[in-house]
Amino acid sequence: MIDAEIGGAVKWPRRRQSWLAVALLGLFALGGVPMEGQTKDAGQIVWHNLLKESKLEGQGWSTTNHPYDRLPAAARGVVRDPVWKLGEDSTGLRFRFVTDADSIRARWMLRQDRLAMYHMPATGVSGLDLYVRNADSWKWIGVGRPRNTGKSQDQLLVGDLGRELREYMLYLPLYNGVDSVELGLPQGAKFEPAPDRYSGKKPIVFYGTSITQGGCASRPGMSYEAILGRRLDWPTINLGFSGNGKSEPEMAQLVAQLDASVYVFDSLGNLTPEQTKERVRPFIKVLRDRHPTTPIVLLEHLYPPHSVFGENFRAKDTETNGYLRQLYDELKKSGDKHIHYVPASLLLGGDGEDTVDGLHPTDLGFMRMADGIEATLRSAMADAGFVVPDEAGFVPLFDGKTLSGWKPHEGMPPIHRAGKWWVEDGVLYGTQDPPGKGGLLWLDRPYTNYILKLQVQVTYPMDTGVFLRVGPTGLSQQVTFDYRPRGYVGRIFIPFLGHTHVSRDTEGVRLVRPDTWNDLTIRIEGNPARIRVWLNERLVTDFTHSEKTARGLPATGGIALQVHPDVEGLTTWKAGNAVKFRNVRIKELP
């Protein structure tokens, strides 16, 4: 691949717009997005050398030629010269620190005169990117925009803050290196190293191409590796090499030196079909021989958005992705239980609005990539026995390994007391067993008001769903996922009380992504209850019970998942199909 640059306005995924808008409005109201030169008492600034007073994160080796290199000194002369040179770029490197300063300034010395590229702005190539810890998550607060000609840069990152002790994270440039990074704080401001948030957490190691390195993010914190690191609150190492992520044997040996929680392999974009067949299998074998039980996540290469207009645009990627899928299937069949896979269909949005040049993602593209990779990465980390923090307040209901806590619901009518449930590779499977017979898998807990999030994968035709406030006799209310002829997805169905459909939705079934993961969010609160359902980030149901429709329903109860039995005159299931669930988690509400 080639290097990258962004032009034009960034389009953000809808679910991120609300907090981003609030954050930006707040910053502008506070003067927190300053113009160059806006600072108070410039003569009273105290400078802190971050390398001496803080800890550099994101670096895999301590024995480097230069303090900000990404590769060890021993790799020089072993890896190809272009790889070594790209290893001097500081992508993925970052500092965390704590201060109560009301303004934060930075000065940094770049290793290259080049500030920007023809398709990637200076803020991403050579800039700094500042995030602040807000409750249990990271929020963007300021950017260092290189504006001086040459290597020496000096910028106010954020100003006019209230004097409050906060934790910050500062990302370093994606396509340039640094010789030094200093923070300028007002005299008297506290400065402390950040708490050891990642103690005992092995890093997620990303190996790949320019896309892995961060081309074409507008800011260093917008590479998909950085986004995932913040979402999971987990240490990461970025070994992306623009145009040079070629899976050579010497790079396999280097990557295998790192003791990772998960390896993410994203190298296909720099390989021809012939190189893919020659190099990928040996690369993965080196990792697996050195780390027999460490999860490996294989990423297909994203398809160019314009590939919908002709197979010629995607022929090479179809061949390389096909080989990767074949390798994955072979490894699974051979008994590798720690290999995971992300198809290209999950990496971009399909609307053509998320790349700079048909290849390198914009910020929107990187957010979509993170969305597509996150669930598989969480499953891989659960596979490795790591407890990964979820969204604030959410608690996992499925451990990814066993049916612990879940059981068949024996209080249902006989037609619903069958079905088979099992766990494999972090996924909960359900199928008819014996053929034509289904049932519910029940988590018997007294839940009342909550937000439930999960992912579901279905193959047409299939009839399943999620049951809420499920009592011992089966009385409950169902959010349907009837992906079949005349089926509804997202409607509210009341079984065993006249089998009433109290809401019907025609939009949900159109939003189903067949044979891949669908994000389902359900919110239930109150009595009579209000139930809202989002499918793949679209609100499909907003229903509030009346006294009549709520009559006889439990006000509290468990959660159940369904395999529907066959019903005469109704297509519900195809023999041999299995519904899949994963990432089931709950946040209880007052």
N, C-alpha and C positions, 0 to 999 in steps of 0.2 A: 504493500500500500504506500501511498504518498502522504506527505504531511497535510495539515488541514487548517482552514480558516473559515469563520462564520461571517455572513453579512445579513443585515435585516433584523427584524424583530423576532425575539424568541417567543414561541408559543408554548405555554405550560399546560400539562395535563389538567383536566378539569378538577380532579380531586385535590390538587395542590394549590389551586388558585386562591382559595379563601384565606389560608394562613399567609400566603405570600402577599396578597393584597393588604392584609392587616399589617404585616411586618413593614412593607414599603411605605404605607401611609403613615405608620408610626415613626418611621425613620425620617421621612420628609418633615413631619410635624416637629420632630426634635432637632432637625438640621443634621440628621445622622447620615445623609448621603452628601458629603460636602464637596465643594469645588476645591481644586488644588489651592493650598495656601491658607485655607480657613483653619486656624488653630489659635488657642489662647496662650499667651505668655510663652511665645516660641523660645525665648531665651531661658526659660526655666525647665526645659525638657531634660530628663535623665534618660540616658540611653542604656539599654540592656542587650548584651550579646546573647542571643538565644541558644547558641551552641554551647556556651559556657554555663548559662544559668537555667536552662531547661533541658528537656530530653527530646532528641530527634526521634520521631516515630516513622514507621514505614520502610525502614532500612533492614535488609535481610542479613547483611554481614557487617561486622565491626572492623574487620581488617581491610580497609579500603585505601587507595592511593590518595584520595581527596575526601575530606570529611562529608561531602554531600554526594558522593558517587553511589550508584545503585548496585554496582557489581563489585565483587571482591578484587583486591589487588592481584590475586593469583589468576584471575581470568584474563588479564592482559596478555595478548599473544596467543591465547587459547581460543577465544571467540574471535569472530571476524572483526576487522577494524570498524565497520559501520555499527556493529552491535556495541562495541566498546564505547564508541563516541556517543551513541544514544544513551548509554548507561550513565553519562555525565549529566543528562537531563534529570531534573529533580521531581518528576511526576510521582505522585503518591507520597512524597515526603511531607511531613507536617510537624508542627509543634503544638503542644497544649500548655496553657499557663493560666494563672489566676491573678486578677488585678481588680482594684476598685477604682481605677483611673476613670476620669470623665471624658478623656479623649485618648486615642491610641494612634500613634504615628509609626511609620516603618521606613527604614532605609535599607536597601539591599543592593549588593553588588552582583551583577550578572556575569556569567562566564562567556557569553557571546554578545556581539553587538546587535545581532538581529533581534528586534523586538516583536515583530509580527510576521505573518506570512500572507500570501495572496488570498487565502481563504480561511484564515483563523486570526482573530484579533489579538492585539498585544496583551489584553487582560488575561487571555488563556495561555498564550505562548510564554509570556515573561512576567505575568502579574502575580500578586498575592491575593489570597481569598480568606476572609475572616468570618468564622462562625462563633456563636455564643450558645452556651448551654442554657436551655429554657425548660425548667422542670425536668422531664426525662428525655428530651430530644434536642437536636441541634438546629439552630435557626441562623440563616445568613444575616450578616449585619454590616459588612463593609468589604470593599475591594481595593487593592493597590493597583492603580492604573499606570503603567510605565509611560512617562511622557517626556522624559529627558532624552536627548540624543546620546547614545552610548550606553555604557554598562551601569553607571551609578544612578540609582533611583531613590527618590525621597517623596513619600506621599502620606497625607493624613488618611487613615483608614476609616475612622469614625470619630465624631466629636459631639460635644454637648450631651453626654450621657449623665445620668444621675450617679452619684458616688455610691456604688454598691459593689460588693465583692462578687465577681462572676468568673466562671470558667470559660476560656476561649480556645478555639482551635484555628491555627493558621496554616493553610495549604500553600506549598511552594509551586513555582512555575511548572507547566506541563511539558514545554518544548524548549526550555532553556535551563541552564544550571545556575547555581548561585555560589559565590565565594564567601558571602557573609550575609547574615540577616540580623537586624537590630530593631528593637522596639523602643520608641520614644514615648515616655510617660511623664505627666506633670510631676514636678518635684513634690515629694511627700506621698505619692501614690504607692500603695502596696504592690509588690510583685513577688509571686511565689510559683514554684513548680506545681503543675496540676496533680491532683490525686492519682494514685496508681489504679486507674479505672480498669485496666486490662490485665491485671495480675492473674496468672494461671490460664490465660486465653491464648492458645496458639493462633498465629495469624492465618487469614485466608490469603493464599498466594495466587495471584492472577498472572498467567503467562499468555502473551499474544502479540497483537499487531498494533498499528497506529490507533485503531479504535480502542484497544485496551489502554494504550498510552494516554488517550484523552482527546484525540483529534475527531471532531472540531468543537470542543466545549468552549464556551465564552469565558468561563472562569475555571480555575483549577479544581474547585470543589464540585464541578458538574460532570466529571468523568463518571462512567457507571460504576467503576470500582470505588470511588469516593462516596457516591450516593449510597451504595450498599453498605459501606463501612459505617456510615452515620445511621442508617435505618436499623442495622443489626447491633449498633454500638459495639463494634468488634474491630480488632486490629487487622489491617490489610497490608499487603506488599504488592506493588505494581511493577511487574516485569513485562511491560508492553514496549515493543521496539518497532517504531514506525517503518514499515516496508521491510522489516527484517525479523519478524517473528516466524522463522522458517523451520522450527522444530529440529534443529541440528542436534546430533548426539552430545556435543559438548554443552549445549544449553540444557539438555535433559539431565545431565549429571549435575549441573549447577543448581537447577530447580530442586532436584532431589536432595540436595544438601540441607534444604530448609525444612524444618519440622513444622508442618502446617496442620491446621484443623481441617482444611479442605484445599484441594488444588482445583483451580478453574482454568481449563484449557480452551483458548480462543485463538488458534493459530491458522485456521483454514484460509483466511483472507490473503495470506502471503504465500500460499502454496499452489502450485499447479496440480492438476489431477494426478500426474505421475509422482510428484513429490509427496502428495498426500498419502498415496499407497506405499511409498518407500519409507516415509519418516514417522508417520503418526503412531503406528503400532509399536515400533521400537521405543519411541518417546514415552508412551504410556506404560510400556513394560518396565522401563527404568524406574519410573515412579512407583509402580506396583511392587517391583522386586524389593525396593528399599523401604516401602511403606505399605505392607500388605493389607492393612485395614483402614487406611486413610481414604476418605471419600474423594473421588475425582469427578468433577462436573465437566462434561463435554458440551461445548457450545457449537452449534451449527453456525456457518457464516450467514449473515443477514442477506436477504435478497434485495437487489436495487429496487427502489419504488417503481421505476419505469419498466421493470421486467414484465409487468402485466401486459405490455404492448407487444411482446414477442419473446419466444423461447430463446432467441439468440442472446438476449440480455442476461439470461440466467443459466445458460447451458453449463458453464464451468462450475458455478456454485451448486447446481443440481447434481453434478457428478461428484464433487468433493463432499457435499453434504450426504449424498447417498452412501459413499464409502464410510463416512463416520458413523452413520446409522447402522450399517452392516457390522462394523467393528463393535459398536455398543451391544448389538444383539448377540454377537458371538461371545463377548465377554460375560454377558448375563447368563447365557446358556452354559458357559464353562464353570459357572458357580461364583463369579465375582459379584458379591452382594453390595459392594460399595462403589459402584459405578452409576453415575446419574447423567441425565441428558436433557438439553434444552433445544427444542426445534426452532428453526428460523422464524416460523410463524408467530412466535411470542416476542420477537425482538423489535419489530417496528410496528407502526400502526396501520399500514395498508392504505393511508390516504395520501401518501407522497409528500407530506408536509414536514418530515422529520429528519431530513439530511441536508447538508450543504450542497453536495455535488452528486447525489445519487448513491453515495457510499458512506461518507463520514457523517455521523449523526450531529445534529444540532443539540442544544440543551433538551429540547422536547424529545428527540430521539434517544438521548441517554436516559432520560426519565422513563421512557417506554422500555428500554432495554432492562433497566433496573427492575421495573415492574414484572417483566417477563422472566427474569432470572431469580428473583427473590424467593419465590415459593420453593423452587427446586433447591436453592442454596440452604434454605431453612431445613428442608427435609434431609439434606446431606449432613448438616451439622447435628441434627437430632440422631441420625444414623451413627455419627461418631461419638454420641453421648454428651454433646454440649447442649446446655440449656441456653437458648438464644432469647434475649429480651424481645418481646413483641411490642406492639403499640402500647402506649401508656395505659396501664390498668387491665390489659387483657391477660387471661390465664388459659394455657392450653388444656384442652379436654381430651386430646388424643396424643399419646406419647410417641407415635410413629413406629413402635416396635411390637406392641401387644394390644389386646382388647381390654386391658386393665380398666375397670370401672364400668365397662359396657357389657350388656348381657341381652339375650333374646327376651322379648316381652312375652311372658307366658299368660298374661291376662287378656290377650286379644281373642277374638273369635277364632275358631279352629282354622279357617282359611288363611289366617295371618300368623300362624305359629310355625312356619318353616323358614326356608332360606338358609344360605350359608354365608358366613362372614369370616374374613381372615385378613392378616396384615402381611404386606410384602413391600420391602424397599421404601418404607415410610408412607405407604398408601394403604388405606382401609378399603377392602373390596367387599362387595355384596353381590350375590347371584341367586337365582332360583335353584332350590335344591330341596326335594326332588324336582325335576322339570315341571314347570307350571305352578309351583308352590312358592310363596314368598313370606315375608314377615318383617318385623321391626327389630332393630338393634337399639337398646334403650340405655340411657344414662339416668339412673333413678336418683335425682337430686331435687331439692325444693327450690327451683329457680322461679322467680316472679318477673322482675323487670330487668331487661338486659339487652345487650347488643351481641349477636352471635355472628361470627365470621367463619367462613370455611370455603374450600374450593371443591368443586364437583366436576367430574368428567363423565360424559354419557355418550353412548353410541346409538344411533337411531335404529329401531324404535326402542324406547325404554321409558318406564314409568317409575318414578321415585319421588322423594320429597323429604322435607324436614318437619317433624312434629314437635309442637311447642306445648309446654305445661302439661306434659303427659302424665296422667294418673295411673293407678294400678289396674284399672279396668280398661284402659286404652282411651278413655275420654280425653280429648285434646283438640287441637286445631292444627291443620297442616298447611305449610307453604309448599305448593305443588311444584314438581319439576317433571312434568309429563311430556317428555320429548317423543311424541308419537302422533299418529293421525288423530286429529281433532283434540289434541292435548293442549293444556295450558301450563305456562311456566310463570310462577309468581302469584297465582290466585290463592285465596284462602278457602280451605275446604274443611267442613266439620263432619268427621265420620261418626257413625253410630248414634247420631241424633237426627235421623231423617236424611243423612248423607247430603247435607246442604252445601251448596256453593254460595258463600256469602259475598264473594267478590270474584269477578272474572276479568282476566287481562288478556289482550290479544297481542300486546307488544313484546312480552317476555320471550316468547318462542322465537321471535326474529333475532333476538340478541344472543341466543345460544351459540357457543363455539363448539361444534361437534368434534369429538375425538381429541380434545385438548382441554386445558383447565379453564373453568369458569369461576369467577369470583362472586360469591353470594354473601350478602350482608342482610341480616334480619334484625329489626329492632321492635321489641314488644314492651309495652309499659301501660300501666293503669288497669282498672277493672270497673267497667268493661274496657277491654284492651284496645289500644291503638297499635296496629301492626304496619310497619313499613318494610319494603323489600327492595334492595338494589341488586341488579344483576349486571356484572361487568361495568360497574360504576354508573349505571342508569337506574333511576328510580322507576320501578314498574308497578308498585302497589303502595297505596297509602289508604288503609282501611281502618275505620273505627267501629267497633261493635256497638250495636244498640242493646238495650236490655233484653230484647227478644232473641237476637242472634247469640248473645252470650249466655243465655239461660242453660244451666246444666253443665257448663264448662268449669273445670278446676281453675281456681285463681292462682295456683302455683303447681309446679310439677317438673318432671324431667324433660329431657330432649331425646328424640328418637330419629333414626334414619330408616329409610324404607327400601325394601325390594317388593314390588307389587306382584301379587299372584295373577295368573291368567284369569280372565273373566270372559264368559261366553258373549260373543258379539263385539268384543273390544280388543283391539291390538294393544298389548301392554309391554311385551318383552320379546326379544329375539333369542332363541335358544343359544346358550353358550356365552351370551353377553354378561358383562359384570360392570356394575356402577362403581365408581371410584370416588373416595373422599380423602381429603388431607387438610392439614393446617386448620383444624377445628379449634376455635378459641372463643372465649366468652368474656365479656366485661359487664359485671352486674351494676345496675343503676339504683339510685335511691328509690 
